[in-house]
């Protein structure tokens, strides 16, 4: 028997009692805990609870009826939800709270409580009905989700901070470099430029940012060859390197610019952008030109008196009176040798300036390659007591080339092999035919060359480290050789390691190929 049946309602009428019992059964079938409290009695006690309420709380109906709902809170009284409940009771309003409750065995659970007043015809609140559900699982999932969210937010904040730091760091580099930089989007619109760009081209950000690269200034970058290279950066990932642009720029006049461009990507920020670095090399090129002019004039001016000295020495050698001291002829011969050396050096300098101005003339003729190599080696061997040069292999080919130039290359490679291997006397020359090319290699066992220098030694005036004291030279022999071989459609290269000797090789295309 519960308190409802105990007379809280008037159940004298038969039909009403039946309806009422049906209602009680329905309430007992609910999976939500349902209670009724009587607001007219002191402390608003529970006067009814259904089965689900007993199951949720673990208390028996007899332990529930007559108690205020707060008995489920046990000592956990410090909950803000209580204030909401109190307010709803005081003002006769509906409310929903998730309140921390405890079962009879002390197990904690989250109770989702819907509370609603039942009023009489005068609006007086006589009862409250409470519907409750154990939502601990949902609550835990919510809490886990919130924790996860907080963690994510923390991570995002950290990542944003580090990206910002990276960006600031990059921006400071971009602003400091002494090159003009432009960043383009995949449609070649300018996204940003650095200060150096603005200063160099005397323009403002409004003149540049948001505009197409090809429309900048007076169309200085609208060059079909450059366009083609830039357009292939993103699809192929091939950078544009050392592209020269000579142009009459607005505000700054005629300038020579060198341009490098790369695809750039900043993880998580952007990809498929193009960074163009532009360097003004007008002054540098002018200085180089003056240096070349000086070299050309100086070597021409030196050559004329030297030719005269050479002639005079030859006359003196012929005029030596018989019976004169041996020493006199020996001094004259030595003078002749040094004049020849000087002549060779000047000839090399002249070659350099001819290459620079594109004035190298090739006199191509068909000649027996192996024979030319043997003769060149013999000539050098006669003048060299310190080293032994051995030839192996053969090409058995005639090549169409400028023989004197090719012999100059062979001489140069052999002289270097002798010069840079003073303590190792074996030098090998290999001859072979490879596909449509003849190939010659000169191998020494001397000091060798670091990999970093393999390319540089073919540059003008480049000499490795500080070898000047031990091995005098001007650093132009290999430059000339490289240019000569290139002019013949071949390649010259080195394979070497420091301390392990070097192998210099070149190829020359055979006639049909050259033709
Ligand atoms: P030079 O011999 O007058 O310096 P080259 O152009 O012939 O000029 O050579 C350039 C540089 O390459 C040399 O200064 C030297 O450092 C290096 N080099 C050339 N040949 C050899 C070699 N066979 N072994 C080691 N180093 C070499």
Boltz pocket constraint, residues with backbone or C-beta under 6 A from the ligand:
constraints:
  - pocket:
      binder: B
      contacts: [[A, 412], [A, 413], [A, 416], [A, 417], [A, 420], [A, 421], [A, 444], [A, 446], [A, 447], [A, 448], [A, 449], [A, 457], [A, 459], [A, 462], [A, 463], [A, 464], [A, 465], [A, 467], [A, 471], [A, 472], [A, 473], [A, 474], [A, 475], [A, 476], [A, 477], [A, 478], [A, 479], [A, 501], [A, 502]]
      max_distance: 6.0
